[in-house]
Amino acid sequence: MTASGTPVTSASDMAEPADTVRVPVALGERSYDILIGRGVLGEAGALIARRIPGCRAAIVTDSTVGRHHLETLESSLAEAGIDCSAIVVSPGEGSKNFATFEQVVDAVIAGRFERGDAIVALGGGVVGDLAGFVAGVVRRGMHFVQIPTSLLAQVDSSVGGKTGINVSHGKNLVGVFHQPDLVLADTGVLDTLSERHFRAGYAEVVKYGLINDADFFVWLEENWRDVFAGGPARTHAIATSCRSKAAIVARDERESGERALLNLGHTFGHALEAATGYGDRLVHGEAISIGMVLAHDFSVRMNLASKDDADRVRAHFAGVGLPTTLAEIPGDLPDADGLMTLISQDKKVSRGSLTFILTHGIGKAFIAKDVVPDAVRDFLAEAKAAGART
């Protein structure tokens, strides 16, 4: 029984399609499965019907994803006897705002969807964060199903229950924790991604190796081309990433401790996203790529990690075509003081003290509290100056 009073099928009792990898997220009564495999989208109706019997579905998607995948999902839901309607928003980070949030909330309420019904997010991280926030607050909590259609969303934002929108002061500053009932990651839908957005998602895959799995990072160094090509290597990379995140989330659901490690590169990266207006100038995964390189370089500066490891991280990101320096960001950036102002708005700041995820080397990330702001400011000033000289 869920908070909405609707019985759900236990995640462990669900059958999955053939050739699908199941990754459980163990959160007691809120446990759920991530199902990963090619063709999972076509089975979504049957899987959702088993997990949330008798529900209706409000599909939240964007116009780009909808052109490719909405018909498949609607057909699958219809075959399973699930009544549904679609709410289509504009693509891009610009939809993670109060205006679009209000639009989706109004559509859900006008559609007479009840607490026992489901909000289904069909899209990337923007759609998932937005739809999850709606599911978390409408009628004080509705069922929620994630169907992530980007690599970044499949390995990161669709798992763990973080939802929210952006405001002028920063990214994801308004939101709630609201765990999904089910995550369906169809590796085949990634074939429709642009190369740029697949690369951006890959940055979050690498993150799991850099946090606590040096062997996975080595595997990625050797097999990243196969991950990009698709097939078993792609499924393995997504499943490994999801297992890593699921294990951390199970131990620290509300980010009171260990879960903060998942923010490796994000304090720098979120500041860069805010500085560039959350648009196509710098997409999330690109910002996180630069942010993780900066985190390793700053760790070297603080005599915490070896330069060899930082250079290796930089070389891997550069090798796959991701940016690694401030100079690669198109257009002007704020000065070091301006970037520090943006960093001060980040959720990782506690009572005015800076908390960063730093590292002792590849696979050895740790939470560094009370980082001296002047040290970060000087580091950023030098990083900007180095870019100006190139």
Order of alpha helices (4+ residues) and beta strands (2+ residues): beta-beta-alpha-beta-alpha-beta-alpha-beta-alpha-beta-beta-beta-beta-alpha-alpha-alpha-alpha-alpha-alpha-alpha-beta-beta-alpha
